[in-house]
Amino acid sequence: MENKKVLLSVKDLEVKFRVRGRTLTAIRGVSLDFHENESVAIVGESGSGKSVFTKTFAGMLETNGYISNGSIIFNDEELADTSVVIDGVANNMIDSARKALDRYSKLEAGAEIYRQILELESEKKQRATISDEENAETSKQIDDLAFKRTELFNQRQTVDSKTEKARYKQMGVEIAELDKQIKLLEQKKAETIRNHQKAIRHDTAYLKQYEEKMRELKAAYAKAIDCEISEETKARNLVLAKEIYLSVGRFGMRKRIQSQNKLLKAMKKAMTMGVDLMDDAQRNSVFDTVVFRVRLLDETPEKLHGTCVLNLAKIQYAKDWSQIRGGKIATVFQDPMTSLNPIITIGKQITSIILKHQNCSELEARTRALELMKKVGIPNAENRFDDYPFQYSGGMRQRIVIAIALSCQPKILICDEPTTALDVTIQAQILKLIKDLQKEFNYTIVFITHDLGVVANIADRVAVMYAGQIVEMGTVEEVFYDPRHPYTWALLSSLPQLAQRNTKLYSITGTPPSLYNSIVGDAFAPRNPYCLKVDTLKEPPMFQVTDTHFAKTWLLDPRAPKVEKPEIIQNIHEKLMDAFNI
């Protein structure tokens, strides 16, 4: 893959959900690169995070989900290329931004002293309250009890108070006891804080020392920022002002002004803290709090031209997704009936997407739609154009879903278990169709599945997910024929095609861990028959097996005992060749 361009680069991605007053971490520090015109399969049990991971690429997370950390850089030159016209309004906004940045730049000279002021204030605040560790522990206890109370209360609502009087009453007593425990914890926390505040109020020696130190720092800060900025800084600020306008120039006037003001506020904060704005990564992070950064490339008296750093994890403007979702990143879901509108004709559903994302007439959209219907194998497309979804079979409906997904020639096609609802013969046809069309449209396939047979037929590379993390990744040959993680061993051992006559089909014991709780050690440890003591204590790093093969298991540590993979998956090459017709 070293010769192919990285199309999508995911780094340290973390995704969380707010569920009934608690926080669930569905994706935990995932990093993965997707290259142009390759097929990547993401496999794992249900609940491992496969679908959530790919939903972040197209902004399709549920409303209670959010990206808490990491980046998703989309390297699309066409979408990244940005130009704005220079007119009177643009000149005024750029000049206004430059003047503001010149004023804020004086704060950079006192950044180190300012950080010392913040540290001193933080130290005093810490002495007047409980420690971060105590606060986190108490909050966790309260949250756990509150969750139990909510679950019990909801369960009590299903109990008939007349026919199950004793049970109903007992549940009421348990709820009251949980309320009492929550109240006691809150009172204990409040009492501890009061005692700390009382202690610091009576510590006159500390307060005197604090006030003296604070006066010295504030005097030094005032002197440091009373300065003139260099010509080099002024030149940097002019470029920054132009990049700010480039980044907000695509918005309407009201949104443009609001976004510029927010960016200037973010720049002021960054300069106050001493962020190195000459560093590309740090400058990007400041812009990301408001809008994509557009890096200035060149300019003329009539326009500014730049390239956009597309971090999909930081999209703030909903309309940005309309250019990406469908047009650049498309998805084929597993149930074609729920993907199609039952009261709109097939042809109308395809042409509406083409008209939305492409500059063409209705007649041109119809022509393109018919071409796509023929490409995906719909017989007699002209006569079937005005049919409704219920008039199509399951396999034909899935072909239409693929046609809709490809109607704008996306760079990435996410296939979320698209063959699950289909019978075996139709599955093979759909898989072949997806691969054949890839040669024509040159898209990257991201294939989500738990069916390793599908993986063998469609993937170039495989990423195995467990409990919101990638635990092994490599080429399809490496993962199938030389797997290194015990979870991958277990998945392969579960293949029905490997089972022998009169033997019990292998299944993975236990259940995946709760993602409400922080996981200590290896998440697979409780279910791992090859578990080492270190697996229960410390999370393993990602070990490199080859240039393309990585696995997250302590068994690859040079100090680990030698463990052979299960007998059932040793020498499985011929079995897989026969089973999956590879």
VMD Tcl script that draws the C-alpha trace (Angstrom):
set ca {
  {0.00 0.00 0.00}
  {3.04 2.27 0.21}
  {2.54 3.27 -3.47}
  {-1.09 4.29 -2.96}
  {-2.27 7.61 -1.62}
  {-3.78 7.64 1.88}
  {-7.37 8.73 1.28}
  {-8.63 8.69 4.88}
  {-6.39 8.75 7.94}
  {-7.90 7.99 11.37}
  {-5.71 8.77 14.39}
  {-6.47 8.02 18.08}
  {-10.24 8.14 17.52}
  {-12.44 8.00 20.61}
  {-16.24 7.99 20.40}
  {-18.58 8.23 23.39}
  {-22.33 8.03 23.95}
  {-24.46 9.51 26.71}
  {-26.83 6.75 27.82}
  {-29.25 7.24 30.72}
  {-26.95 9.52 32.67}
  {-23.83 7.46 32.03}
  {-21.06 7.64 29.45}
  {-20.29 4.66 27.20}
  {-16.98 4.65 25.30}
  {-17.75 2.79 22.06}
  {-14.46 3.49 20.21}
  {-11.22 3.55 22.21}
  {-8.16 5.02 20.52}
  {-8.50 3.56 17.02}
  {-5.93 4.47 14.33}
  {-6.20 3.21 10.74}
  {-5.30 4.48 7.26}
  {-7.43 3.77 4.18}
  {-5.74 3.94 0.77}
  {-7.15 4.74 -2.64}
  {-8.86 1.89 -4.50}
  {-8.34 -0.75 -1.80}
  {-10.77 -2.96 0.10}
  {-10.60 -2.99 3.90}
  {-12.78 -5.38 5.89}
  {-13.63 -4.57 9.51}
  {-14.64 -7.70 11.40}
  {-15.69 -8.57 14.92}
  {-18.64 -9.66 17.04}
  {-21.79 -7.58 17.32}
  {-21.14 -4.62 19.60}
  {-17.42 -4.46 18.86}
  {-17.74 -0.96 17.38}
  {-17.57 -1.70 13.63}
  {-20.59 0.36 12.55}
  {-19.98 3.18 15.03}
  {-16.41 3.51 13.73}
  {-17.51 3.97 10.10}
  {-20.46 6.22 10.98}
  {-17.94 8.84 12.09}
  {-16.68 9.07 8.48}
  {-20.05 10.31 7.23}
  {-21.34 12.25 10.25}
  {-24.00 9.65 10.98}
  {-23.54 9.20 14.73}
  {-26.72 9.15 16.77}
  {-27.59 12.42 18.54}
  {-26.30 11.15 21.89}
  {-22.93 10.18 20.38}
  {-19.90 12.41 19.94}
  {-16.21 12.24 19.03}
  {-14.30 13.02 22.22}
  {-10.78 12.69 20.83}
  {-8.78 12.04 17.68}
  {-8.83 13.10 14.05}
  {-10.22 11.83 10.74}
  {-8.29 13.50 7.92}
  {-9.95 13.16 4.49}
  {-7.42 13.77 1.71}
  {-9.68 14.80 -1.16}
  {-7.98 17.39 -3.38}
  {-11.16 18.43 -5.19}
  {-13.08 19.09 -1.98}
  {-10.07 20.64 -0.25}
  {-9.38 23.18 -3.02}
  {-10.86 26.51 -1.88}
  {-11.02 29.99 -3.43}
  {-12.72 33.19 -2.26}
  {-13.23 36.42 -4.17}
  {-11.55 39.55 -2.82}
  {-14.00 42.45 -2.74}
  {-14.57 45.40 -0.44}
  {-16.19 43.30 2.27}
  {-13.36 40.76 2.14}
  {-10.68 43.45 2.39}
  {-12.43 45.03 5.39}
  {-12.76 41.68 7.20}
  {-9.13 40.73 6.51}
  {-7.87 44.14 7.66}
  {-10.03 43.97 10.81}
  {-8.72 40.49 11.61}
  {-5.10 41.53 11.02}
  {-5.40 44.49 13.43}
  {-6.98 42.28 16.09}
  {-4.24 39.67 15.71}
  {-1.55 42.36 15.99}
  {-3.09 43.43 19.33}
  {-3.36 39.86 20.60}
  {0.22 39.06 19.59}
  {1.56 41.16 22.46}
  {0.10 38.52 24.80}
  {2.53 35.92 23.42}
  {5.43 37.68 25.15}
  {3.83 36.99 28.55}
  {2.56 33.47 27.87}
  {5.02 31.73 30.18}
  {4.17 34.08 33.08}
  {0.45 33.69 32.36}
  {0.77 29.91 32.65}
  {2.49 30.37 36.01}
  {-0.46 32.53 37.15}
  {-2.88 29.77 36.11}
  {-0.80 27.14 37.94}
  {-0.82 29.24 41.12}
  {-4.60 29.72 40.92}
  {-5.08 26.01 40.23}
  {-2.96 25.08 43.25}
  {-5.09 27.28 45.52}
  {-8.29 25.86 44.04}
  {-7.05 22.30 44.61}
  {-6.30 23.07 48.27}
  {-9.84 24.44 48.69}
  {-11.57 21.37 47.31}
  {-11.10 17.61 47.02}
  {-8.44 16.13 44.75}
  {-9.24 15.16 41.17}
  {-8.84 11.48 42.10}
  {-11.26 11.75 45.04}
  {-13.74 13.73 42.93}
  {-13.60 11.19 40.09}
  {-14.06 8.26 42.50}
  {-17.00 9.88 44.32}
  {-18.64 10.93 41.05}
  {-18.29 7.39 39.71}
  {-19.92 5.94 42.84}
  {-22.80 8.42 42.59}
  {-23.26 7.75 38.85}
  {-23.30 3.98 39.41}
  {-25.90 4.27 42.16}
  {-27.99 6.70 40.08}
  {-27.90 4.24 37.16}
  {-29.02 1.35 39.41}
  {-31.82 3.55 40.78}
  {-33.01 4.46 37.26}
  {-32.96 0.81 36.16}
  {-34.86 -0.28 39.28}
  {-37.38 2.55 38.92}
  {-38.06 1.61 35.29}
  {-38.40 -2.05 36.25}
  {-40.83 -1.12 39.02}
  {-43.05 0.63 36.47}
  {-43.67 -2.75 34.83}
  {-44.80 -4.40 38.08}
  {-48.52 -4.52 38.90}
  {-48.90 -2.92 42.34}
  {-52.08 -4.92 43.01}
  {-51.15 -8.45 41.96}
  {-47.45 -8.18 42.96}
  {-47.85 -6.00 46.00}
  {-44.91 -7.43 48.00}
  {-42.47 -7.16 45.12}
  {-43.65 -3.64 44.31}
  {-43.15 -2.59 47.93}
  {-39.72 -4.23 48.16}
  {-38.55 -2.41 45.05}
  {-39.74 0.86 46.58}
  {-37.64 0.12 49.69}
  {-34.58 -0.61 47.50}
  {-35.06 2.65 45.58}
  {-35.30 4.58 48.85}
  {-32.09 2.90 50.06}
  {-30.27 3.89 46.85}
  {-31.52 7.48 47.26}
  {-30.17 7.44 50.81}
  {-26.75 6.20 49.67}
  {-26.56 8.85 46.92}
  {-27.50 11.58 49.41}
  {-24.87 10.39 51.91}
  {-22.14 10.44 49.25}
  {-23.14 13.93 48.13}
  {-23.19 15.15 51.75}
  {-19.79 13.58 52.43}
  {-18.33 15.27 49.36}
  {-19.81 18.64 50.31}
  {-18.58 18.29 53.91}
  {-15.03 17.48 52.75}
  {-15.00 20.55 50.50}
  {-16.27 22.77 53.36}
  {-13.52 21.48 55.65}
  {-10.84 22.19 53.03}
  {-12.21 25.69 52.43}
  {-12.28 26.36 56.16}
  {-8.69 25.13 56.52}
  {-7.38 27.41 53.76}
  {-9.22 30.44 55.17}
  {-7.37 29.97 58.46}
  {-3.99 29.32 56.83}
  {-2.85 32.97 56.94}
  {0.77 32.13 56.14}
  {-0.21 30.38 52.88}
  {-2.67 33.13 51.90}
  {-0.02 35.82 52.47}
  {2.53 33.90 50.41}
  {-0.09 33.37 47.66}
  {-1.01 37.07 47.47}
  {2.64 38.15 47.32}
  {3.47 35.66 44.58}
  {0.37 36.63 42.60}
  {1.24 40.36 42.78}
  {4.76 39.63 41.52}
  {3.50 37.53 38.62}
  {0.83 40.04 37.59}
  {3.34 42.89 37.64}
  {5.79 40.85 35.56}
  {2.98 39.91 33.15}
  {1.89 43.52 32.65}
  {5.50 44.51 31.91}
  {6.03 41.58 29.49}
  {2.97 42.33 27.31}
  {3.75 46.06 27.14}
  {5.87 45.61 24.02}
  {5.95 46.01 20.27}
  {5.59 43.03 17.97}
  {8.19 42.20 15.30}
  {7.78 42.59 11.55}
  {7.97 38.81 11.28}
  {4.98 38.48 13.62}
  {3.06 41.11 11.63}
  {3.70 39.14 8.43}
  {2.49 35.94 10.13}
  {-0.66 37.73 11.33}
  {-1.46 38.95 7.81}
  {-1.29 35.35 6.55}
  {-3.42 34.25 9.50}
  {-6.01 36.93 8.72}
  {-6.20 35.74 5.11}
  {-6.48 32.10 6.20}
  {-9.29 33.07 8.57}
  {-11.20 34.70 5.71}
  {-10.46 31.75 3.40}
  {-11.84 29.40 6.06}
  {-15.11 31.33 6.57}
  {-15.55 32.73 3.06}
  {-17.94 29.95 1.94}
  {-20.51 30.94 4.58}
  {-23.32 33.48 4.27}
  {-22.52 36.96 5.61}
  {-24.01 36.47 9.08}
  {-22.35 33.07 9.59}
  {-19.11 34.45 8.11}
  {-18.90 37.29 10.62}
  {-19.85 35.01 13.55}
  {-17.24 32.43 12.57}
  {-14.50 35.05 12.10}
  {-15.22 36.48 15.56}
  {-15.06 32.97 17.07}
  {-11.76 32.29 15.30}
  {-10.28 35.56 16.54}
  {-11.37 34.65 20.06}
  {-9.70 31.23 19.65}
  {-6.54 32.93 18.33}
  {-6.44 35.27 21.31}
  {-6.71 32.34 23.70}
  {-3.97 30.47 21.81}
  {-1.64 33.47 21.87}
  {-2.33 34.01 25.56}
  {-1.30 30.40 26.25}
  {1.75 30.59 23.99}
  {0.63 28.18 21.27}
  {3.18 28.06 18.44}
  {1.06 29.28 15.53}
  {3.92 28.75 13.09}
  {3.52 25.01 13.66}
  {0.99 23.59 11.18}
  {-0.47 20.99 13.56}
  {-0.99 23.51 16.37}
  {-2.47 26.09 13.98}
  {-4.87 23.42 12.65}
  {-6.00 22.57 16.20}
  {-6.90 26.23 16.87}
  {-8.95 26.46 13.67}
  {-10.62 23.09 14.36}
  {-12.44 24.53 17.39}
  {-14.53 26.61 14.97}
  {-14.08 25.57 11.32}
  {-11.77 23.75 8.90}
  {-8.50 25.57 8.39}
  {-7.83 26.56 4.78}
  {-4.07 26.87 4.25}
  {-3.17 29.84 2.02}
  {-1.36 28.72 -1.15}
  {-1.39 31.77 -3.40}
  {-3.32 34.95 -4.12}
  {-4.09 37.54 -6.78}
  {-5.71 40.98 -6.39}
  {-9.02 39.29 -7.28}
  {-8.99 36.16 -5.10}
  {-7.36 34.06 -2.38}
  {-6.61 30.40 -3.08}
  {-5.89 27.67 -0.54}
  {-6.32 24.05 0.41}
  {-8.57 22.83 3.20}
  {-7.47 20.50 5.99}
  {-10.53 18.22 6.11}
  {-10.75 16.84 9.65}
  {-14.11 15.04 9.68}
  {-13.91 14.65 13.46}
  {-14.12 18.43 13.90}
  {-16.92 19.46 11.53}
  {-18.88 22.28 13.16}
  {-21.01 23.36 10.19}
  {-23.82 20.94 9.29}
  {-23.87 21.97 5.60}
  {-20.28 20.73 5.20}
  {-21.59 17.18 5.56}
  {-23.87 17.67 2.53}
  {-20.76 17.94 0.33}
  {-19.15 14.87 1.88}
  {-22.00 12.47 2.67}
  {-23.22 10.90 -0.56}
  {-20.93 12.90 -2.81}
  {-17.58 11.72 -1.40}
  {-18.45 9.04 1.17}
  {-21.46 6.79 0.55}
  {-22.96 3.93 2.56}
  {-24.74 0.70 1.62}
  {-26.74 -0.60 4.59}
  {-27.61 -4.20 5.38}
  {-31.41 -4.01 4.87}
  {-32.32 -2.61 1.44}
  {-36.01 -2.30 2.33}
  {-35.32 0.19 5.12}
  {-32.78 2.04 2.93}
  {-35.37 2.80 0.24}
  {-38.48 4.98 0.54}
  {-41.46 2.64 -0.12}
  {-43.70 5.41 -1.55}
  {-41.21 6.89 -4.05}
  {-40.33 5.22 -7.35}
  {-36.90 3.64 -7.82}
  {-35.95 6.05 -10.59}
  {-36.96 9.10 -8.56}
  {-34.85 7.94 -5.62}
  {-31.74 7.66 -7.80}
  {-32.27 10.90 -9.76}
  {-32.94 12.94 -6.59}
  {-29.46 12.09 -5.29}
  {-27.84 12.90 -8.65}
  {-29.66 16.26 -8.83}
  {-28.66 17.13 -5.26}
  {-24.94 16.48 -5.68}
  {-24.30 17.09 -9.39}
  {-24.93 20.06 -11.65}
  {-27.21 18.53 -14.27}
  {-30.75 18.65 -15.67}
  {-33.52 16.16 -14.85}
  {-33.11 14.57 -18.27}
  {-29.36 14.09 -17.71}
  {-30.06 12.71 -14.21}
  {-32.52 10.18 -15.69}
  {-29.96 9.08 -18.29}
  {-27.30 8.61 -15.61}
  {-29.74 6.74 -13.38}
  {-30.62 4.30 -16.18}
  {-26.92 3.73 -16.88}
  {-26.35 2.92 -13.20}
  {-29.33 0.57 -13.09}
  {-27.86 -1.33 -16.03}
  {-24.39 -1.39 -14.46}
  {-25.73 -2.94 -11.25}
  {-27.56 -5.60 -13.25}
  {-31.21 -4.48 -13.28}
  {-32.78 -6.17 -16.35}
  {-35.02 -4.07 -18.60}
  {-34.05 -0.90 -16.69}
  {-36.20 1.49 -18.76}
  {-39.39 -0.40 -17.90}
  {-38.41 -0.89 -14.23}
  {-37.44 2.78 -13.74}
  {-40.88 3.84 -12.45}
  {-41.49 0.76 -10.29}
  {-41.74 0.97 -6.50}
  {-39.39 -0.88 -4.10}
  {-42.00 -3.54 -3.23}
  {-41.99 -4.61 -6.89}
  {-38.30 -5.56 -6.64}
  {-36.82 -8.67 -5.02}
  {-34.41 -8.35 -2.06}
  {-31.34 -8.79 -4.26}
  {-32.59 -6.24 -6.81}
  {-33.36 -3.73 -4.04}
  {-29.80 -4.08 -2.75}
  {-28.54 -3.46 -6.29}
  {-30.56 -0.25 -6.36}
  {-29.10 0.80 -3.00}
  {-25.63 0.27 -4.48}
  {-26.63 2.29 -7.57}
  {-27.78 5.16 -5.34}
  {-24.55 5.01 -3.35}
  {-22.48 5.14 -6.56}
  {-24.63 7.77 -8.28}
  {-22.20 10.57 -7.36}
  {-19.06 8.47 -7.82}
  {-17.87 8.61 -4.18}
  {-14.26 8.11 -3.15}
  {-15.23 5.78 -0.29}
  {-18.02 3.18 -0.27}
  {-18.95 1.92 3.20}
  {-20.71 -1.45 3.02}
  {-22.37 -2.15 6.38}
  {-23.07 -5.90 6.17}
  {-24.90 -5.43 2.82}
  {-25.47 -9.16 2.28}
  {-26.89 -10.08 5.70}
  {-30.54 -9.90 4.59}
  {-29.94 -11.88 1.39}
  {-29.75 -15.60 0.64}
  {-26.40 -17.23 -0.09}
  {-26.57 -17.21 -3.91}
  {-27.60 -13.56 -4.03}
  {-24.85 -12.69 -1.51}
  {-22.21 -13.97 -3.93}
  {-23.71 -11.91 -6.76}
  {-23.75 -8.71 -4.69}
  {-20.15 -9.20 -3.52}
  {-18.99 -9.78 -7.11}
  {-20.93 -6.68 -8.23}
  {-19.27 -4.49 -5.57}
  {-15.80 -5.70 -6.54}
  {-16.45 -5.43 -10.30}
  {-17.76 -1.88 -9.98}
  {-14.70 -0.93 -7.91}
  {-12.53 -1.54 -10.99}
  {-14.66 0.89 -12.99}
  {-15.32 3.61 -10.38}
  {-12.02 3.28 -8.45}
  {-13.58 3.72 -5.02}
  {-12.22 2.48 -1.69}
  {-14.36 -0.20 -0.05}
  {-14.79 -0.28 3.73}
  {-16.63 -3.55 4.37}
  {-18.21 -4.21 7.77}
  {-18.99 -7.85 8.45}
  {-18.84 -10.70 10.93}
  {-18.73 -13.23 8.09}
  {-15.10 -14.22 7.50}
  {-16.11 -15.91 4.27}
  {-17.07 -12.49 2.89}
  {-13.71 -11.14 4.06}
  {-11.80 -13.82 2.18}
  {-13.55 -12.92 -1.07}
  {-13.56 -9.13 -0.98}
  {-10.77 -7.72 1.22}
  {-7.21 -6.62 0.58}
  {-6.65 -5.83 4.27}
  {-8.48 -6.82 7.45}
  {-8.93 -4.95 10.74}
  {-10.22 -7.07 13.63}
  {-12.16 -5.07 16.25}
  {-12.95 -6.00 19.82}
  {-14.47 -3.81 22.56}
  {-14.01 -0.63 20.53}
  {-10.36 -1.24 19.60}
  {-8.49 -2.69 16.64}
  {-6.70 -5.74 18.05}
  {-5.17 -7.04 14.82}
  {-4.74 -5.75 11.28}
  {-2.92 -6.94 8.21}
  {-3.40 -8.23 4.69}
  {-6.12 -10.83 4.25}
  {-3.47 -13.56 3.82}
  {-1.68 -12.54 7.04}
  {-4.83 -12.43 9.16}
  {-6.24 -15.69 7.78}
  {-3.07 -17.78 7.54}
  {-0.84 -16.23 10.21}
  {-3.17 -14.70 12.85}
  {-1.45 -13.56 16.04}
  {-4.20 -12.32 18.41}
  {-6.14 -14.89 20.49}
  {-9.42 -13.15 19.52}
  {-8.62 -13.63 15.81}
  {-7.83 -17.27 16.60}
  {-11.23 -17.59 18.26}
  {-13.07 -15.97 15.33}
  {-11.37 -18.26 12.83}
  {-11.98 -21.31 15.02}
  {-15.70 -20.46 15.00}
  {-15.94 -20.90 11.22}
  {-18.53 -23.64 10.54}
  {-16.50 -24.67 7.47}
  {-13.66 -25.83 9.76}
  {-15.86 -28.04 11.93}
  {-15.36 -31.81 11.66}
  {-18.14 -34.38 11.47}
  {-19.49 -35.45 14.90}
  {-17.63 -32.64 16.68}
  {-19.02 -29.65 18.55}
  {-18.83 -26.30 16.76}
  {-16.38 -23.99 18.54}
  {-17.82 -20.89 20.21}
  {-16.17 -18.08 22.17}
  {-17.05 -18.33 25.86}
  {-18.24 -15.34 27.88}
  {-19.41 -11.94 26.67}
  {-17.63 -8.72 25.66}
  {-16.88 -6.28 28.52}
  {-19.17 -3.41 29.47}
  {-18.00 -0.24 27.76}
  {-19.53 1.88 30.52}
  {-16.54 1.04 32.69}
  {-12.88 1.81 32.16}
  {-11.14 -1.39 31.06}
  {-7.97 -2.43 32.86}
  {-5.50 -4.53 30.91}
  {-6.48 -6.45 27.77}
  {-10.25 -6.25 27.11}
  {-10.24 -9.85 25.83}
  {-8.46 -11.22 28.91}
  {-11.59 -12.64 30.71}
  {-12.45 -14.72 27.61}
  {-8.92 -15.57 26.56}
  {-7.81 -19.18 27.25}
  {-4.19 -18.01 26.72}
  {-4.48 -15.11 29.18}
  {-1.25 -14.03 30.90}
  {-1.12 -12.28 34.26}
  {0.00 -9.05 32.57}
  {-3.20 -9.12 30.45}
  {-5.24 -8.36 33.57}
  {-2.96 -5.52 34.68}
  {-1.75 -3.56 31.66}
  {-3.13 -2.85 28.19}
  {-0.87 -4.36 25.50}
  {0.71 -2.12 22.87}
  {0.29 -2.75 19.14}
  {3.17 -5.08 18.21}
  {4.49 -5.11 14.63}
  {4.75 -8.55 13.02}
  {5.59 -7.41 9.47}
  {5.45 -4.11 7.59}
  {1.71 -4.61 7.12}
  {0.77 -6.90 10.02}
  {0.11 -5.68 13.60}
  {-1.46 -7.30 16.66}
  {-2.35 -5.96 20.10}
  {-1.42 -8.87 22.38}
  {1.19 -9.51 25.07}
  {1.85 -12.91 23.46}
  {4.04 -11.07 20.94}
  {6.25 -9.62 23.65}
  {9.72 -11.26 23.52}
  {9.36 -12.12 27.23}
  {6.05 -13.97 26.75}
  {5.92 -17.79 26.76}
  {5.68 -19.48 23.39}
  {2.02 -20.26 22.59}
  {0.86 -22.12 19.50}
  {-2.41 -21.17 17.84}
  {-5.30 -23.68 18.18}
  {-4.99 -26.91 16.23}
  {-8.22 -26.30 14.33}
  {-6.76 -23.25 12.55}
  {-3.31 -24.66 11.91}
  {-2.74 -25.37 8.21}
  {-6.16 -23.97 7.26}
  {-5.08 -22.67 3.86}
  {-6.52 -25.56 1.84}
  {-9.72 -25.67 3.93}
  {-10.39 -21.98 3.29}
  {-9.58 -22.32 -0.39}
  {-12.18 -25.08 -0.68}
  {-14.75 -23.51 1.65}
  {-14.76 -20.02 0.15}
  {-13.64 -20.79 -3.39}
  {-10.85 -18.23 -3.05}
}
mol new
graphics top color blue
foreach p $ca { graphics top sphere $p radius 0.5 }
foreach p [lrange $ca 0 end-1] q [lrange $ca 1 end] { graphics top cylinder $p $q radius 0.2 }
display resetview
